[in-house]
Every structure is written in structure tokens, then in C-alpha cells.
Amino acid sequence: MRKIADVMSSGCITVTPKDNIFEAAVAMRDHDIGFVPVVDGNRLVGVITDRDLVIRGYAEKHSGSTSVTEVMSDDVLTISSNLSVDEAASLMAAKQIRRLPVVDDGELKGVVSLGDLAVREIFVSEAGEALSGISEHEHRETAIH
């Protein structure tokens, strides 16, 4: 059974409570992401999304110098790295969550997204089909000769 540790993205781009929403927006732009964990050291204290920046930040007329803590979500659902991929997918579907921080012993280890689950599952499936097709082709050639 595959675990979240096998499919999560580690080495996440993060911001700290000392950063402002402009810095979070620049990090999102520069790394082409829409979700950034907010950490104090390695401890997850919240997350900020591109939607948070718009709805709770700029649309509320906050300036770019506003602290990320003013617009971040601090009641964040997390999962552990040893949770199965199937359990994580079920949880994400039930809660309608696209991304989940992966936290072990209070420390941020990575992030898993629906895309991580889908792309990796498709890749494994496609790789299996390709290998099966290659094997069938080799067996046919051997039988012909």
C-alpha cells in the first residue's frame, strides 16, 4: 500500500508569520503555485492561498505590507506521511480539499495535492500498460521467429 510519503512534494516553498502578503504573492508568482504553508521554524502555523490573497487581502483593501497572518487560514487540516494514498484521497474528496500539508510530529514535511495523487496514479497505470504492451510485443516476435 502506497503512503503519502511516496507521492508528496517535499522541499516546499514557505513563508513565515513575519512575511507580508506582497512577499507571499511574489513567491506564488515566481514558483507558479497558489498555496504556501506558513511556518514558524519548521512548525506549520497556517496556509495562504492565492484566493486568500484576493478575498481576505486585496479585496479588503489591505496593502501589500499586511502580515500574512491577517489573511492566512490557521485552522488547517493536515495528514501524516504514513497515511495511505487511498485514505488521503478519500479525506480530500470528503472535505473537498485540493491540497493538504503533510505534518509529522508538528513539523511540516511536505504538501500533497489532488494533482500529485492523480498524476502519479496515472503514471503508474500508464507505465504498467506500456510494460505490458512491450512484453506482449516481445513474446509475439519470439513466437514468430
CNS distance restraints for C-alpha pairs under 8 A (distance, minus, plus):
assign (resid   1 and name CA) (resid  84 and name CA) 6.65 0.50 0.50
assign (resid   1 and name CA) (resid  85 and name CA) 7.85 0.50 0.50
assign (resid   2 and name CA) (resid   6 and name CA) 6.57 0.50 0.50
assign (resid   2 and name CA) (resid  84 and name CA) 5.76 0.50 0.50
assign (resid   2 and name CA) (resid  85 and name CA) 5.82 0.50 0.50
assign (resid   3 and name CA) (resid   7 and name CA) 7.26 0.50 0.50
assign (resid   3 and name CA) (resid  81 and name CA) 6.72 0.50 0.50
assign (resid   3 and name CA) (resid  82 and name CA) 5.42 0.50 0.50
assign (resid   3 and name CA) (resid  83 and name CA) 5.56 0.50 0.50
assign (resid   3 and name CA) (resid  84 and name CA) 4.27 0.50 0.50
assign (resid   3 and name CA) (resid  85 and name CA) 5.28 0.50 0.50
assign (resid   4 and name CA) (resid   8 and name CA) 5.70 0.50 0.50
assign (resid   4 and name CA) (resid  80 and name CA) 7.53 0.50 0.50
assign (resid   4 and name CA) (resid  81 and name CA) 4.96 0.50 0.50
assign (resid   4 and name CA) (resid  82 and name CA) 6.00 0.50 0.50
assign (resid   4 and name CA) (resid  83 and name CA) 5.74 0.50 0.50
assign (resid   4 and name CA) (resid  84 and name CA) 5.85 0.50 0.50
assign (resid   4 and name CA) (resid  85 and name CA) 5.40 0.50 0.50
assign (resid   4 and name CA) (resid  88 and name CA) 7.55 0.50 0.50
assign (resid   4 and name CA) (resid 112 and name CA) 7.39 0.50 0.50
assign (resid   5 and name CA) (resid  81 and name CA) 4.69 0.50 0.50
assign (resid   5 and name CA) (resid  82 and name CA) 6.33 0.50 0.50
assign (resid   7 and name CA) (resid  85 and name CA) 7.99 0.50 0.50
assign (resid   7 and name CA) (resid 112 and name CA) 7.16 0.50 0.50
assign (resid   7 and name CA) (resid 116 and name CA) 6.41 0.50 0.50
assign (resid   7 and name CA) (resid 117 and name CA) 6.85 0.50 0.50
assign (resid   7 and name CA) (resid 120 and name CA) 7.07 0.50 0.50
assign (resid   8 and name CA) (resid 102 and name CA) 7.81 0.50 0.50
assign (resid   8 and name CA) (resid 110 and name CA) 6.17 0.50 0.50
assign (resid   8 and name CA) (resid 111 and name CA) 5.62 0.50 0.50
assign (resid   8 and name CA) (resid 112 and name CA) 4.57 0.50 0.50
assign (resid   8 and name CA) (resid 113 and name CA) 7.61 0.50 0.50
assign (resid   8 and name CA) (resid 116 and name CA) 6.79 0.50 0.50
assign (resid   9 and name CA) (resid 110 and name CA) 5.40 0.50 0.50
assign (resid   9 and name CA) (resid 111 and name CA) 5.32 0.50 0.50
assign (resid   9 and name CA) (resid 112 and name CA) 6.06 0.50 0.50
assign (resid   9 and name CA) (resid 116 and name CA) 7.82 0.50 0.50
assign (resid  10 and name CA) (resid 109 and name CA) 6.19 0.50 0.50
assign (resid  10 and name CA) (resid 110 and name CA) 4.18 0.50 0.50
assign (resid  10 and name CA) (resid 111 and name CA) 6.55 0.50 0.50
assign (resid  11 and name CA) (resid 109 and name CA) 7.71 0.50 0.50
assign (resid  11 and name CA) (resid 110 and name CA) 6.45 0.50 0.50
assign (resid  12 and name CA) (resid  36 and name CA) 7.91 0.50 0.50
assign (resid  12 and name CA) (resid  37 and name CA) 7.87 0.50 0.50
assign (resid  12 and name CA) (resid 110 and name CA) 5.98 0.50 0.50
assign (resid  12 and name CA) (resid 111 and name CA) 7.13 0.50 0.50
assign (resid  13 and name CA) (resid  27 and name CA) 7.58 0.50 0.50
assign (resid  13 and name CA) (resid  36 and name CA) 6.42 0.50 0.50
assign (resid  13 and name CA) (resid  37 and name CA) 7.43 0.50 0.50
assign (resid  14 and name CA) (resid  36 and name CA) 5.46 0.50 0.50
assign (resid  14 and name CA) (resid  37 and name CA) 5.11 0.50 0.50
assign (resid  14 and name CA) (resid  38 and name CA) 5.78 0.50 0.50
assign (resid  14 and name CA) (resid  39 and name CA) 6.67 0.50 0.50
assign (resid  15 and name CA) (resid  19 and name CA) 6.23 0.50 0.50
assign (resid  15 and name CA) (resid  24 and name CA) 6.65 0.50 0.50
assign (resid  15 and name CA) (resid  36 and name CA) 6.89 0.50 0.50
assign (resid  15 and name CA) (resid  37 and name CA) 6.52 0.50 0.50
assign (resid  15 and name CA) (resid  38 and name CA) 4.94 0.50 0.50
assign (resid  15 and name CA) (resid  39 and name CA) 6.27 0.50 0.50
assign (resid  16 and name CA) (resid  38 and name CA) 5.16 0.50 0.50
assign (resid  16 and name CA) (resid  39 and name CA) 5.07 0.50 0.50
assign (resid  16 and name CA) (resid  40 and name CA) 5.81 0.50 0.50
assign (resid  16 and name CA) (resid  68 and name CA) 7.86 0.50 0.50
assign (resid  17 and name CA) (resid  38 and name CA) 6.54 0.50 0.50
assign (resid  17 and name CA) (resid  39 and name CA) 7.03 0.50 0.50
assign (resid  17 and name CA) (resid  40 and name CA) 6.83 0.50 0.50
assign (resid  17 and name CA) (resid  67 and name CA) 6.83 0.50 0.50
assign (resid  17 and name CA) (resid  68 and name CA) 6.08 0.50 0.50
assign (resid  17 and name CA) (resid  69 and name CA) 5.81 0.50 0.50
assign (resid  18 and name CA) (resid  67 and name CA) 6.62 0.50 0.50
assign (resid  18 and name CA) (resid  68 and name CA) 7.54 0.50 0.50
assign (resid  19 and name CA) (resid  23 and name CA) 6.32 0.50 0.50
assign (resid  19 and name CA) (resid  24 and name CA) 7.24 0.50 0.50
assign (resid  19 and name CA) (resid  67 and name CA) 5.93 0.50 0.50
assign (resid  19 and name CA) (resid  68 and name CA) 6.09 0.50 0.50
assign (resid  20 and name CA) (resid  24 and name CA) 6.48 0.50 0.50
assign (resid  20 and name CA) (resid  64 and name CA) 6.49 0.50 0.50
assign (resid  20 and name CA) (resid  65 and name CA) 5.17 0.50 0.50
assign (resid  20 and name CA) (resid  66 and name CA) 5.21 0.50 0.50
assign (resid  20 and name CA) (resid  67 and name CA) 4.17 0.50 0.50
assign (resid  20 and name CA) (resid  68 and name CA) 5.01 0.50 0.50
assign (resid  21 and name CA) (resid  25 and name CA) 6.06 0.50 0.50
assign (resid  21 and name CA) (resid  53 and name CA) 6.82 0.50 0.50
assign (resid  21 and name CA) (resid  57 and name CA) 7.52 0.50 0.50
assign (resid  21 and name CA) (resid  63 and name CA) 8.00 0.50 0.50
assign (resid  21 and name CA) (resid  64 and name CA) 5.34 0.50 0.50
assign (resid  21 and name CA) (resid  65 and name CA) 6.37 0.50 0.50
assign (resid  21 and name CA) (resid  66 and name CA) 5.84 0.50 0.50
assign (resid  21 and name CA) (resid  67 and name CA) 6.00 0.50 0.50
assign (resid  21 and name CA) (resid  68 and name CA) 5.12 0.50 0.50
assign (resid  21 and name CA) (resid  71 and name CA) 8.00 0.50 0.50
assign (resid  22 and name CA) (resid  26 and name CA) 6.19 0.50 0.50
assign (resid  22 and name CA) (resid  64 and name CA) 4.45 0.50 0.50
assign (resid  22 and name CA) (resid  65 and name CA) 6.39 0.50 0.50
assign (resid  22 and name CA) (resid  66 and name CA) 7.89 0.50 0.50
assign (resid  23 and name CA) (resid  27 and name CA) 6.19 0.50 0.50
assign (resid  23 and name CA) (resid  64 and name CA) 7.88 0.50 0.50
assign (resid  24 and name CA) (resid  28 and name CA) 6.24 0.50 0.50
assign (resid  24 and name CA) (resid  36 and name CA) 7.51 0.50 0.50
assign (resid  24 and name CA) (resid  48 and name CA) 7.90 0.50 0.50
assign (resid  24 and name CA) (resid  68 and name CA) 7.41 0.50 0.50
assign (resid  25 and name CA) (resid  29 and name CA) 6.17 0.50 0.50
assign (resid  25 and name CA) (resid  50 and name CA) 7.30 0.50 0.50
assign (resid  25 and name CA) (resid  53 and name CA) 7.42 0.50 0.50
assign (resid  26 and name CA) (resid  30 and name CA) 5.91 0.50 0.50
assign (resid  27 and name CA) (resid  31 and name CA) 6.01 0.50 0.50
assign (resid  27 and name CA) (resid  33 and name CA) 7.94 0.50 0.50
assign (resid  28 and name CA) (resid  32 and name CA) 5.52 0.50 0.50
assign (resid  28 and name CA) (resid  33 and name CA) 4.79 0.50 0.50
assign (resid  28 and name CA) (resid  34 and name CA) 5.70 0.50 0.50
assign (resid  28 and name CA) (resid  35 and name CA) 7.31 0.50 0.50
assign (resid  28 and name CA) (resid  36 and name CA) 7.43 0.50 0.50
assign (resid  28 and name CA) (resid  50 and name CA) 7.60 0.50 0.50
assign (resid  29 and name CA) (resid  33 and name CA) 6.75 0.50 0.50
assign (resid  34 and name CA) (resid  49 and name CA) 5.35 0.50 0.50
assign (resid  34 and name CA) (resid  50 and name CA) 4.92 0.50 0.50
assign (resid  34 and name CA) (resid  51 and name CA) 7.92 0.50 0.50
assign (resid  35 and name CA) (resid  47 and name CA) 7.01 0.50 0.50
assign (resid  35 and name CA) (resid  48 and name CA) 5.89 0.50 0.50
assign (resid  35 and name CA) (resid  49 and name CA) 4.40 0.50 0.50
assign (resid  35 and name CA) (resid  50 and name CA) 6.54 0.50 0.50
assign (resid  35 and name CA) (resid  99 and name CA) 7.93 0.50 0.50
assign (resid  36 and name CA) (resid  47 and name CA) 5.69 0.50 0.50
assign (resid  36 and name CA) (resid  48 and name CA) 5.33 0.50 0.50
assign (resid  36 and name CA) (resid  49 and name CA) 6.27 0.50 0.50
assign (resid  37 and name CA) (resid  44 and name CA) 6.84 0.50 0.50
assign (resid  37 and name CA) (resid  45 and name CA) 7.85 0.50 0.50
assign (resid  37 and name CA) (resid  46 and name CA) 6.06 0.50 0.50
assign (resid  37 and name CA) (resid  47 and name CA) 4.28 0.50 0.50
assign (resid  37 and name CA) (resid  48 and name CA) 6.33 0.50 0.50
assign (resid  37 and name CA) (resid 101 and name CA) 7.46 0.50 0.50
assign (resid  38 and name CA) (resid  44 and name CA) 6.01 0.50 0.50
assign (resid  38 and name CA) (resid  45 and name CA) 5.67 0.50 0.50
assign (resid  38 and name CA) (resid  46 and name CA) 4.96 0.50 0.50
assign (resid  38 and name CA) (resid  47 and name CA) 5.15 0.50 0.50
assign (resid  38 and name CA) (resid  48 and name CA) 6.95 0.50 0.50
assign (resid  38 and name CA) (resid  72 and name CA) 7.98 0.50 0.50
assign (resid  39 and name CA) (resid  43 and name CA) 5.30 0.50 0.50
assign (resid  39 and name CA) (resid  44 and name CA) 4.50 0.50 0.50
assign (resid  39 and name CA) (resid  45 and name CA) 5.40 0.50 0.50
assign (resid  39 and name CA) (resid  46 and name CA) 7.01 0.50 0.50
assign (resid  39 and name CA) (resid 108 and name CA) 7.88 0.50 0.50
assign (resid  40 and name CA) (resid  44 and name CA) 6.51 0.50 0.50
assign (resid  40 and name CA) (resid  45 and name CA) 6.59 0.50 0.50
assign (resid  42 and name CA) (resid 107 and name CA) 5.24 0.50 0.50
assign (resid  42 and name CA) (resid 108 and name CA) 5.81 0.50 0.50
assign (resid  43 and name CA) (resid 106 and name CA) 5.77 0.50 0.50
assign (resid  43 and name CA) (resid 107 and name CA) 4.80 0.50 0.50
assign (resid  43 and name CA) (resid 108 and name CA) 6.01 0.50 0.50
assign (resid  44 and name CA) (resid 103 and name CA) 7.77 0.50 0.50
assign (resid  44 and name CA) (resid 106 and name CA) 7.10 0.50 0.50
assign (resid  44 and name CA) (resid 107 and name CA) 6.55 0.50 0.50
assign (resid  44 and name CA) (resid 108 and name CA) 5.80 0.50 0.50
assign (resid  45 and name CA) (resid  74 and name CA) 6.13 0.50 0.50
assign (resid  46 and name CA) (resid  72 and name CA) 6.17 0.50 0.50
assign (resid  46 and name CA) (resid  73 and name CA) 5.42 0.50 0.50
assign (resid  46 and name CA) (resid  74 and name CA) 4.17 0.50 0.50
assign (resid  46 and name CA) (resid  75 and name CA) 6.93 0.50 0.50
assign (resid  46 and name CA) (resid  76 and name CA) 6.27 0.50 0.50
assign (resid  47 and name CA) (resid  72 and name CA) 5.51 0.50 0.50
assign (resid  47 and name CA) (resid  73 and name CA) 5.40 0.50 0.50
assign (resid  47 and name CA) (resid  74 and name CA) 6.60 0.50 0.50
assign (resid  47 and name CA) (resid  76 and name CA) 7.22 0.50 0.50
assign (resid  48 and name CA) (resid  52 and name CA) 6.02 0.50 0.50
assign (resid  48 and name CA) (resid  53 and name CA) 7.32 0.50 0.50
assign (resid  48 and name CA) (resid  68 and name CA) 7.35 0.50 0.50
assign (resid  48 and name CA) (resid  71 and name CA) 7.12 0.50 0.50
assign (resid  48 and name CA) (resid  72 and name CA) 4.56 0.50 0.50
assign (resid  48 and name CA) (resid  73 and name CA) 6.23 0.50 0.50
assign (resid  49 and name CA) (resid  53 and name CA) 6.44 0.50 0.50
assign (resid  49 and name CA) (resid  72 and name CA) 7.52 0.50 0.50
assign (resid  50 and name CA) (resid  54 and name CA) 6.48 0.50 0.50
assign (resid  51 and name CA) (resid  55 and name CA) 5.90 0.50 0.50
assign (resid  51 and name CA) (resid  56 and name CA) 7.95 0.50 0.50
assign (resid  52 and name CA) (resid  56 and name CA) 5.27 0.50 0.50
assign (resid  52 and name CA) (resid  57 and name CA) 6.52 0.50 0.50
assign (resid  52 and name CA) (resid  71 and name CA) 5.99 0.50 0.50
assign (resid  52 and name CA) (resid  72 and name CA) 6.50 0.50 0.50
assign (resid  52 and name CA) (resid  73 and name CA) 7.96 0.50 0.50
assign (resid  53 and name CA) (resid  57 and name CA) 4.65 0.50 0.50
assign (resid  53 and name CA) (resid  58 and name CA) 6.25 0.50 0.50
assign (resid  53 and name CA) (resid  71 and name CA) 6.68 0.50 0.50
assign (resid  54 and name CA) (resid  58 and name CA) 5.09 0.50 0.50
assign (resid  54 and name CA) (resid  59 and name CA) 5.61 0.50 0.50
assign (resid  55 and name CA) (resid  59 and name CA) 5.28 0.50 0.50
assign (resid  55 and name CA) (resid  60 and name CA) 6.86 0.50 0.50
assign (resid  56 and name CA) (resid  60 and name CA) 5.78 0.50 0.50
assign (resid  56 and name CA) (resid  71 and name CA) 5.35 0.50 0.50
assign (resid  57 and name CA) (resid  61 and name CA) 6.53 0.50 0.50
assign (resid  57 and name CA) (resid  62 and name CA) 5.16 0.50 0.50
assign (resid  57 and name CA) (resid  63 and name CA) 7.60 0.50 0.50
assign (resid  57 and name CA) (resid  70 and name CA) 7.90 0.50 0.50
assign (resid  57 and name CA) (resid  71 and name CA) 5.93 0.50 0.50
assign (resid  58 and name CA) (resid  62 and name CA) 5.20 0.50 0.50
assign (resid  58 and name CA) (resid  63 and name CA) 6.82 0.50 0.50
assign (resid  58 and name CA) (resid  64 and name CA) 7.92 0.50 0.50
assign (resid  62 and name CA) (resid  66 and name CA) 6.23 0.50 0.50
assign (resid  66 and name CA) (resid  70 and name CA) 6.94 0.50 0.50
assign (resid  67 and name CA) (resid  71 and name CA) 7.66 0.50 0.50
assign (resid  68 and name CA) (resid  72 and name CA) 5.81 0.50 0.50
assign (resid  77 and name CA) (resid 100 and name CA) 6.87 0.50 0.50
assign (resid  77 and name CA) (resid 101 and name CA) 7.55 0.50 0.50
assign (resid  78 and name CA) (resid 100 and name CA) 5.72 0.50 0.50
assign (resid  78 and name CA) (resid 101 and name CA) 5.16 0.50 0.50
assign (resid  78 and name CA) (resid 102 and name CA) 5.80 0.50 0.50
assign (resid  78 and name CA) (resid 103 and name CA) 6.28 0.50 0.50
assign (resid  79 and name CA) (resid  83 and name CA) 6.97 0.50 0.50
assign (resid  79 and name CA) (resid  88 and name CA) 7.61 0.50 0.50
assign (resid  79 and name CA) (resid 100 and name CA) 6.85 0.50 0.50
assign (resid  79 and name CA) (resid 101 and name CA) 6.55 0.50 0.50
assign (resid  79 and name CA) (resid 102 and name CA) 5.02 0.50 0.50
assign (resid  79 and name CA) (resid 103 and name CA) 6.00 0.50 0.50
assign (resid  80 and name CA) (resid 102 and name CA) 5.30 0.50 0.50
assign (resid  80 and name CA) (resid 103 and name CA) 5.22 0.50 0.50
assign (resid  80 and name CA) (resid 104 and name CA) 5.48 0.50 0.50
assign (resid  81 and name CA) (resid 102 and name CA) 5.93 0.50 0.50
assign (resid  81 and name CA) (resid 103 and name CA) 6.94 0.50 0.50
assign (resid  81 and name CA) (resid 104 and name CA) 6.75 0.50 0.50
assign (resid  81 and name CA) (resid 109 and name CA) 7.67 0.50 0.50
assign (resid  83 and name CA) (resid  87 and name CA) 6.59 0.50 0.50
assign (resid  83 and name CA) (resid  88 and name CA) 6.70 0.50 0.50
assign (resid  84 and name CA) (resid  88 and name CA) 6.29 0.50 0.50
assign (resid  85 and name CA) (resid  89 and name CA) 6.09 0.50 0.50
assign (resid  85 and name CA) (resid 117 and name CA) 7.32 0.50 0.50
assign (resid  86 and name CA) (resid  90 and name CA) 6.18 0.50 0.50
assign (resid  87 and name CA) (resid  91 and name CA) 6.16 0.50 0.50
assign (resid  88 and name CA) (resid  92 and name CA) 6.06 0.50 0.50
assign (resid  89 and name CA) (resid  93 and name CA) 6.10 0.50 0.50
assign (resid  89 and name CA) (resid 114 and name CA) 7.37 0.50 0.50
assign (resid  89 and name CA) (resid 117 and name CA) 7.44 0.50 0.50
assign (resid  90 and name CA) (resid  94 and name CA) 6.05 0.50 0.50
assign (resid  91 and name CA) (resid  95 and name CA) 6.04 0.50 0.50
assign (resid  92 and name CA) (resid  96 and name CA) 5.47 0.50 0.50
assign (resid  92 and name CA) (resid  97 and name CA) 4.82 0.50 0.50
assign (resid  92 and name CA) (resid  98 and name CA) 6.55 0.50 0.50
assign (resid  92 and name CA) (resid  99 and name CA) 7.79 0.50 0.50
assign (resid  92 and name CA) (resid 100 and name CA) 7.97 0.50 0.50
assign (resid  92 and name CA) (resid 114 and name CA) 7.70 0.50 0.50
assign (resid  93 and name CA) (resid  97 and name CA) 6.65 0.50 0.50
assign (resid  98 and name CA) (resid 113 and name CA) 5.56 0.50 0.50
assign (resid  98 and name CA) (resid 114 and name CA) 5.39 0.50 0.50
assign (resid  99 and name CA) (resid 111 and name CA) 6.80 0.50 0.50
assign (resid  99 and name CA) (resid 112 and name CA) 5.69 0.50 0.50
assign (resid  99 and name CA) (resid 113 and name CA) 4.20 0.50 0.50
assign (resid  99 and name CA) (resid 114 and name CA) 6.49 0.50 0.50
assign (resid 100 and name CA) (resid 111 and name CA) 5.64 0.50 0.50
assign (resid 100 and name CA) (resid 112 and name CA) 5.40 0.50 0.50
assign (resid 100 and name CA) (resid 113 and name CA) 6.35 0.50 0.50
assign (resid 101 and name CA) (resid 108 and name CA) 6.98 0.50 0.50
assign (resid 101 and name CA) (resid 109 and name CA) 7.74 0.50 0.50
assign (resid 101 and name CA) (resid 110 and name CA) 6.01 0.50 0.50
assign (resid 101 and name CA) (resid 111 and name CA) 4.40 0.50 0.50
assign (resid 101 and name CA) (resid 112 and name CA) 6.45 0.50 0.50
assign (resid 102 and name CA) (resid 108 and name CA) 5.99 0.50 0.50
assign (resid 102 and name CA) (resid 109 and name CA) 5.46 0.50 0.50
assign (resid 102 and name CA) (resid 110 and name CA) 5.04 0.50 0.50
assign (resid 102 and name CA) (resid 111 and name CA) 5.31 0.50 0.50
assign (resid 102 and name CA) (resid 112 and name CA) 6.90 0.50 0.50
assign (resid 103 and name CA) (resid 107 and name CA) 5.29 0.50 0.50
assign (resid 103 and name CA) (resid 108 and name CA) 4.55 0.50 0.50
assign (resid 103 and name CA) (resid 109 and name CA) 5.49 0.50 0.50
assign (resid 103 and name CA) (resid 110 and name CA) 7.24 0.50 0.50
assign (resid 104 and name CA) (resid 108 and name CA) 6.69 0.50 0.50
assign (resid 104 and name CA) (resid 109 and name CA) 6.71 0.50 0.50
assign (resid 112 and name CA) (resid 116 and name CA) 6.15 0.50 0.50
assign (resid 112 and name CA) (resid 117 and name CA) 7.56 0.50 0.50
assign (resid 113 and name CA) (resid 117 and name CA) 6.53 0.50 0.50
assign (resid 114 and name CA) (resid 118 and name CA) 6.04 0.50 0.50
assign (resid 115 and name CA) (resid 119 and name CA) 5.71 0.50 0.50
assign (resid 116 and name CA) (resid 120 and name CA) 5.95 0.50 0.50
assign (resid 117 and name CA) (resid 121 and name CA) 6.01 0.50 0.50
assign (resid 118 and name CA) (resid 122 and name CA) 6.02 0.50 0.50
assign (resid 119 and name CA) (resid 123 and name CA) 6.00 0.50 0.50
assign (resid 120 and name CA) (resid 124 and name CA) 6.16 0.50 0.50
assign (resid 121 and name CA) (resid 125 and name CA) 6.15 0.50 0.50
assign (resid 122 and name CA) (resid 126 and name CA) 5.92 0.50 0.50
assign (resid 123 and name CA) (resid 127 and name CA) 5.84 0.50 0.50
assign (resid 124 and name CA) (resid 128 and name CA) 6.08 0.50 0.50
assign (resid 125 and name CA) (resid 129 and name CA) 6.23 0.50 0.50
assign (resid 126 and name CA) (resid 130 and name CA) 6.00 0.50 0.50
assign (resid 127 and name CA) (resid 131 and name CA) 6.05 0.50 0.50
assign (resid 128 and name CA) (resid 132 and name CA) 6.05 0.50 0.50
assign (resid 129 and name CA) (resid 133 and name CA) 6.07 0.50 0.50
assign (resid 130 and name CA) (resid 134 and name CA) 6.11 0.50 0.50
assign (resid 131 and name CA) (resid 135 and name CA) 6.10 0.50 0.50
assign (resid 132 and name CA) (resid 136 and name CA) 6.16 0.50 0.50
assign (resid 133 and name CA) (resid 137 and name CA) 6.13 0.50 0.50
assign (resid 134 and name CA) (resid 138 and name CA) 6.20 0.50 0.50
assign (resid 135 and name CA) (resid 139 and name CA) 6.18 0.50 0.50
assign (resid 136 and name CA) (resid 140 and name CA) 6.18 0.50 0.50
assign (resid 137 and name CA) (resid 141 and name CA) 6.25 0.50 0.50
assign (resid 138 and name CA) (resid 142 and name CA) 6.18 0.50 0.50
assign (resid 139 and name CA) (resid 143 and name CA) 6.16 0.50 0.50
assign (resid 140 and name CA) (resid 144 and name CA) 6.14 0.50 0.50
assign (resid 141 and name CA) (resid 145 and name CA) 6.33 0.50 0.50
